[in-house]
Amino acid sequence: MLMNLLVNGVMVGSLYGLIAMGFILIYKSTGIFNLAQGEMVMVGGFFFWWALTKLGLPSVLAVFMAMGLSALLGMAIERLTMRPLIGEPLLAVVMMTIAVSMILRGLSLITFSPEVKACPSIFPEDYIGFGNVSFAPYLLIGFIFSVLTLVAFTLFFNYTRIGLKMRCVSDNQLGARSIGIPLSRIMIVTWVISGLTAGLGALVFVSGTGSISVDLADLGMIAFAVGLLAGLESLPGALVGGVIVGVGENIAGFYIDPLVEGGMREVFPFLVMMTILMIRPYGLFGLKEIERV
C-alpha cells in the first residue's frame, strides 16, 4: 500500500509542479506573484469542457482549442491589467492579480453555474497495474507532460533568443531595458506560456477526474504552496516540490486523516510550506539574496 501511495503521489505531485511552473515563470520574468493562477487553471478546464461537450469537437481539436483559448486568456490578462501597472508598486500589482482571480471566478459562476459538471475522459480509463501498484492512466500521462514541459522550458531558456531575453529580464529588468530588450513583449510571452501551462494542467485534471467546477481553482493555492516550497527561482524545483506535496498528501490522507477525522490531506501542503520557509525562507531551491550596504 505504501508503494502505491508513493507512486500515485509522485504522479499527482508532478501535475502540481506543472501548474507551479507557470506561477514561477511569471515571478521570474516579471517579479509578480500571480494569485490568479488557480483561476486560470479553472477557466482552462471550462474551455476544455465547453469545446468537448457543448461544441462536440473531437478530442484533439478540443485540446487545441482549450490550449489556444488559455493562451489568449493569459495574453488578455497581461494586456488589460498588468501592462498599465508597469513601474507601479508591487502591492498594487499583487492586488490586481487578486482582483483578476475574483473576476474570473465570478464570471465562471455566472457563465457555467456552480454545479459540478461531468466531462468525458480523453484518456484510457482502465487502471494500469504493476504488482501491488496501480494508477490511473491520466496520472501517467500528466507525469509525462510535466517532465516534457520541464525539458521544453530548459531548452527554451537556454537555446532561444526570446528565452535568453527572458532570463535577462528575470535577472535585472532595468538592465534589460537599458540594452533594448522590450519588456512589454517579454511580459506578454511570459503570460501566454503561463496560460498554456495552466490549460495543460487543467485538461489533464478535468479529463482524468471526469468532472469540472469552480473548485478546480483551488489547485492554484496548492501550486502557490509548491512554488514557495521550491523557492520561486527554480523550474525543476517546482517539479520536486510538487512531488513532495503530492506524496505527503497521499500519506497524510491515508494514515493521519482516520486518526483526526479528516482534513490533514488538505492542510498538508501548507504545513510543509510553512515548515520549509521557517528553516529556509528562500525555499528549497531559491537563491539567498545578499544585500550590500
Sequence and secondary structure as in RCSB ss.txt:
>XXXX:A:sequence
MLMNLLVNGVMVGSLYGLIAMGFILIYKSTGIFNLAQGEMVMVGGFFFWWALTKLGLPSVLAVFMAMGLSALLGM
AIERLTMRPLIGEPLLAVVMMTIAVSMILRGLSLITFSPEVKACPSIFPEDYIGFGNVSFAPYLLIGFIFSVLTL
VAFTLFFNYTRIGLKMRCVSDNQLGARSIGIPLSRIMIVTWVISGLTAGLGALVFVSGTGSISVDLADLGMIAFA
VGLLAGLESLPGALVGGVIVGVGENIAGFYIDPLVEGGMREVFPFLVMMTILMIRPYGLFGLKEIERV
>XXXX:A:secstr
 HHHHHHHHHHHHHHHHHHHHHHHHHHHHH    TTHHHHHHHHHHHHHIIIIIS   HHHHHHHHHHHHHHHHH
HHIIIIIGGGTTS HHHHHHHHHHHHHHHHHHHHHHH SS EE   SS  S EEETTEEE HHHHHHHHHHHHHH
HHHHHHHHHSHHHHHHHHHHH HHHHHHTT  HHHHHHHHHHHHHHHHHHHHHHHHHHHTEE GGGGGHHHHHHH
HHHHHTSS HHHHHHHHHHHHHHHHHIIIIIHHHHTS HHHHHHHHHHHHHHHH TT SS        
